[in-house]
Amino acid sequence: MNLTASFQASFLPLSQCSSCSVIHSQPLAFSPLINSRNRKANFKASQISRNGKVICRMSESETDNGDNHSNNDTDPNVHEEGDEMKSASESVVLGNNSDQDKEESTEISVLESNSLDIENNVQNDAQTGGAEDGYDVQVASGSPLPGVKSQQFDESIRIPKETIDVLRDQVFGFDTFFVTSQEPYEGGVLFKGNLRGQAAKSYEKITKRMEDRFGDVYKLFLLINPEDDKPVAVVVPRKILQPDTTAVPEWFAAGAFGLVTVFTLLLRNIPVVQSNLLSTFDNLELLKDGLPGALVTALILAAHEVSHILVARENGIKLGVPYFVPSWQIGSFGAVTRILNIVKQRKDLLRVAAAGPLAGFSLGLLLLLLGFVLPPSDGLGVVVDASVFHESLLAGGIAKLLLGDVLKEGTTISLNPLVLWSWAGLLINAINSIPAGELDGGRISFAIWGRKASARLTAACIGLLGLASFFNDVAFYWVVLIFFLQRGPIAPLSEEITDPDNTNVTLGVVVLLFSLLVCLPYPFPFTSEAISSF
């Protein structure tokens, strides 16, 4: 950037250094004024930022050499002109030529007007708060805090600038998280930088320092930035993390869903009314016939939910009231359970998410094996076609292994009804273990592989279920429920960087594989040759 201002043989053209800091003009000829007063005009330029634009502000300073008194005594005319320069701080007299004076005064007037405009702009910025406080800047995009909706905050909720400076300079540090930049985020601040050491230990150190200085006012998150997959630290006021309140009390809504689910479980286990469900209202005595099957399936569901509750309590996680979802096809789609507080680490979420399916699968598999081994109590049992076992790789494989040549294509077989009741419980556990959204399987995949991989698995599973819905009505209703109720995103964890240990990862993978075994079809024909190849 070059500024040219020609002062007609008195000064060289003004030039500015590359850093835009000082503009120098050197005298070219020695006029009587310059002989009497050795003067060098330094026009200092400072950068002022306003609304994203950078402008330069110029000011003039004088340098005297100390021999002014002698010069003033010998030349009174010059003394007068010197007094004029002192009294008029924003005018310069450079000789006796009137034309030259006019040109110089014109140039100085332009500089004065620009300087006044800049000063007015700076004053306006100071009155409106300026851009230094950082709160007029848009919230950072690609936010690593999913589930926290963008909203307007008043100044009492926002983190003050002074507090942000303390967080950056004193709470964070070289031994935990070295901050390189910061961005405003949802009433708080998002720090980017370099994580030092293990994430879990750094999180504990930073949290302790923050609580020592500010108490329990702010909440720290150590997350992975989805934009560049690098660690970031987010500090927000705890007030914005309060759970949403519902218009209807949870216990009332959960009780209503539970009653409907009991009814659908009873209907599901009454073969007589399968073709005409409305006929049940004409003869309610038929509901008694469905009671044993409903109890077995409900027992598997209860084992699932109780395991969630017990493990959550051990890991300091608060769960909401479970909402059982009724289903005409299989009796129930399981339960939707909210996590009410912030989970500490991925390993804690993995334990809670895997506990329910592990308990449900264990009890369901045990009852399924008993159903194949024990004869029917009435000697007849339930007569089914052998092709029904093609619907599940797990059920079909166990049936072929235990029944052998009795299970043949195109034939019927008499079974203990416990097989079908426990199979229904296994299926309910399996569809809840699909790695999608906020299902148990979705939380497991998030805890094992992280947020980005979990989001991709969710999209893939919803797509596959959408295709399967053209051939299976259960898949259709389930994909609708996932999309509208359980697609996520999963709420942020306090520290999402540390991977879970191998033991918990193994348990999570077992749940996902068992879910596939239950949901995938049995592809082999039921013949004597198939058992040997299997």
C-alpha positions, 0 to 999 in steps of 0.5 A: 500500500503506497500513499503519494502526496507531493509537497512541491520540492519541499518533501519527498513523496510519502511512503509507507512501510510494508507493516503499515505502521509509520509513514515518513516524509523527508525534506528535499530542500532547506527553506527558511522555515526548515532552517529555523526549525528542524522538523520531520513529520511522522504520520503514524498509521494504526489499523482499526478493524470495523465490521470485518474491514481494516482501515488506517488511521493517521496522526502527525507528530513533531520532533524538535532539535533543541535549538529552537530558541536561538532560531526564534530570537534571530527571526521573529517572522519564523517565530510567528509561524512557529506559534501558528503551527503550535496553535493549529495542530492540524495545519501545516505552513510550508513557505510563503507561496500561496498556491503551495499553501492552498494545495497543502491545506487541501491535502491536510483537510482530506486527512483531517476529514478521514481521521474524523470519520475514523474516530466517529466510527470507533466511538460508535463501536465503543457505544454498541459494544464493538466486535471485541466481545465476540457475542455478535459473531455467528455461532460456530458451524459444524457444532460438535454438540449435537442435541443442543438447539441454537437459541437466543441467550441473554447476557446473564447466561452467556459466559463473560469475556473476562471468564473466557480469558481466565479459562483460556489462560489459567484453567487450560494449559500446556499439561492438559489442552493447549488452546490455539484459537476460540469461537463463540458457541451457544452462550459459551465458547469452543476452544481449538488446540492440542490435547496433551496426554490422555483425554480422560486425565486431562478432562479431570484436571481441567474440570477440577480447575474450573470447579475450583474457580467457578464452582458448578456454573459451567460444564466442560466437554472434550469432543471430536470436531466433526469438521476436522476430526481433531479434539476440541473443548467446549465450555457452556453454562449448565443452564442451557443443558437442562432437559426438556419438560413434557406437557404430559407427565412421563409416568402417565404417558408410559402407563398408557403405552404399557396398557396398550402393549399388554393388550397387544401381547395378549392378542399376539398369542391367541391364534384364533383371533389372528385373522380377525382381531376385532372379534376379540371384543366380542369374546374377551374370555379369549384373552386368557388363552394368550396369557402364557405367551404374553408372560414369557415375552414380557419376562424377556422384555422385563429382563432387558429393561431391568438390566439397563436400570441396574447397570445405569445405576452403577455407572451414575446414569439416570434413565427416564421411565420406559415407554413400551411400544405396542405392535400388532405383529410381534406384541411389542417393539420394546421400550424407548428409554431416555437418558436424563443426565450427561454420560461421562465416557463412551465406555459408560454408555456402552455398558448401559446400552449392551446390558439390556440386549445381553440379558434379553438374548441370554434369557430368550436363548435359554427359553428357546432351547428349552422349547425345543427340548421339552415336549408340549404340555398337552401332547400336541403343542403348536403345529407350524410349517417347517418353512417358518424357520427360514425367517431367522438364521439363529432359530433355523440353525438351532431347529435343524441341529436339534430336530435333524431329519424331522425338519424337512421342507414342505412338512409340518411340525409340532412344537412346544409353544415356548419356542414361538414365545421366546423367539418373539422375545429374541426378535424384539431384542434384536430389532432394538440392537440394530445399530441405528439412531438412539436404539441400543445398537445405535448407542453401542456403535457410537460407543465403539466407533465414535459419532461419525461412524455411528451416523453412517451406520444409522443412514445405512440401516435406515436405508436397508430397513426401507428396502426390507419394508417392501417385503416385511410389514414389521420392517416397515413399522420399525423404520417409521418408528426409528425415523420419527422417534429414535434417529438421534443424534445421541446427546454429547458425552462429557468426554468422547475421545477415550475409546472403551476397553476391549472387554466392553467392546467385545460385549458390544460386538457380541450384541450386534452379531447376535442381532444379525443372527436373529434378523437374517434369514436362514438360507439353506434348505431343510434336508439331510445334506444341509445339516452336515454342511452346516 
